[in-house]
Amino acid sequence: MTPPLPKLSTAPTRHSSSCCSLSLPLLSLLNTLLPPPRLALSIGSGPGLLEALLLHHYPNRSNNFYGVEVSAPKPVNIFLPEQNTLTVTGTWAVIDNGLLRDAGGLLFVYPRQPSLVRAYLENWKGEVVVWIGPRADVEEFGPVFEEWGGGEKGQDMGMGLVDEGEGVWIYRRE
Ligand SMILES: C[S@@+](CC[C@H](N)C(=O)[O-])C[C@H]1O[C@@H](n2cnc3c(N)ncnc32)[C@H](O)[C@@H]1O
């Protein structure tokens, strides 16, 4: 059975099942940035807590928002409804090209490998990428996202939405 979702407040709060701190304004920003009806994918959704909360607060997204995870004998996902999950066969793998082509927005929350982010972005023609991660990762991951965004630095929208040591960066392409 799916464990109950925590109740969020306007202040960023840490939860044991999520790498990033969570808040209601963060969900609201994500809902605005990843507009339905275009498909949005969260790559490396892990336990799926952030993603499940987004669907809980914005149920109109339920047909066009998916978390992508590596398949495992004991599924990594805990919180996302199964119909909103997609799996790949290994950490090197990128989701099916057709799904990626249909996606207008990609979300990366605490990605581990710049090479995986690059693999997703190198041929992707969507509109908006949201990256949530520790500020300490900017040097390593920033250039990969900037490459996709035409060299532009990501717009940092994290202030007050996530903890101080974290950022929410938005990259767009015309
Ligand atoms: C650091 S965790 C972040 C999990 C979650 N986003 C969070 O913030 O709590 C990175 C996740 O990426 C997943 N991952 C690794 N390679 C992947 C791939 N090729 N496609 C999708 N997910 C992948 C891992 O299994 C892991 O759950």
Ligand as a Chemical Component Dictionary entry (heavy atoms), coordinates in Angstrom:
data_LIG
# 
_chem_comp.id                   LIG 
_chem_comp.type                 NON-POLYMER 
_chem_comp.pdbx_formal_charge   0 
_chem_comp.three_letter_code    LIG 
# 
loop_
_chem_comp_atom.comp_id 
_chem_comp_atom.atom_id 
_chem_comp_atom.alt_atom_id 
_chem_comp_atom.type_symbol 
_chem_comp_atom.charge 
_chem_comp_atom.model_Cartn_x 
_chem_comp_atom.model_Cartn_y 
_chem_comp_atom.model_Cartn_z 
_chem_comp_atom.pdbx_ordinal 
LIG C1  C1  C 0  20.104 10.816 -6.219  1  
LIG S1  S1  S 1  18.722 9.897  -6.690  2  
LIG C2  C2  C 0  17.441 11.131 -6.722  3  
LIG C3  C3  C 0  16.100 10.556 -6.473  4  
LIG C4  C4  C 0  14.962 11.565 -6.388  5  
LIG N1  N1  N 0  14.897 12.397 -7.577  6  
LIG C5  C5  C 0  15.058 12.428 -5.162  7  
LIG O1  O1  O 0  15.377 13.608 -5.292  8  
LIG O2  O2  O -1 14.802 11.940 -4.061  9  
LIG C6  C6  C 0  18.983 9.617  -8.437  10 
LIG C7  C7  C 0  18.025 8.604  -9.034  11 
LIG O3  O3  O 0  18.286 8.474  -10.434 12 
LIG C8  C8  C 0  17.981 7.142  -10.780 13 
LIG N2  N2  N 0  18.594 6.827  -12.076 14 
LIG C9  C9  C 0  19.864 6.461  -12.323 15 
LIG N3  N3  N 0  20.034 6.243  -13.646 16 
LIG C10 C10 C 0  18.837 6.479  -14.242 17 
LIG C11 C11 C 0  18.372 6.421  -15.593 18 
LIG N4  N4  N 0  19.163 6.057  -16.605 19 
LIG N5  N5  N 0  17.081 6.743  -15.849 20 
LIG C12 C12 C 0  16.243 7.092  -14.821 21 
LIG N6  N6  N 0  16.644 7.170  -13.532 22 
LIG C13 C13 C 0  17.914 6.873  -13.245 23 
LIG C14 C14 C 0  18.536 6.345  -9.612  24 
LIG O4  O4  O 0  17.988 5.049  -9.557  25 
LIG C15 C15 C 0  18.137 7.225  -8.432  26 
LIG O5  O5  O 0  16.876 6.857  -7.906  27 
# 
loop_
_chem_comp_bond.comp_id 
_chem_comp_bond.atom_id_1 
_chem_comp_bond.atom_id_2 
_chem_comp_bond.value_order 
_chem_comp_bond.pdbx_ordinal 
LIG C1  S1  SING 1  
LIG S1  C2  SING 2  
LIG S1  C6  SING 3  
LIG C2  C3  SING 4  
LIG C3  C4  SING 5  
LIG C4  N1  SING 6  
LIG C4  C5  SING 7  
LIG C5  O1  DOUB 8  
LIG C5  O2  SING 9  
LIG C6  C7  SING 10 
LIG C7  O3  SING 11 
LIG C7  C15 SING 12 
LIG O3  C8  SING 13 
LIG C8  N2  SING 14 
LIG C8  C14 SING 15 
LIG N2  C9  SING 16 
LIG N2  C13 SING 17 
LIG C9  N3  DOUB 18 
LIG N3  C10 SING 19 
LIG C10 C11 SING 20 
LIG C10 C13 DOUB 21 
LIG C11 N4  SING 22 
LIG C11 N5  DOUB 23 
LIG N5  C12 SING 24 
LIG C12 N6  DOUB 25 
LIG N6  C13 SING 26 
LIG C14 O4  SING 27 
LIG C14 C15 SING 28 
LIG C15 O5  SING 29 
# 
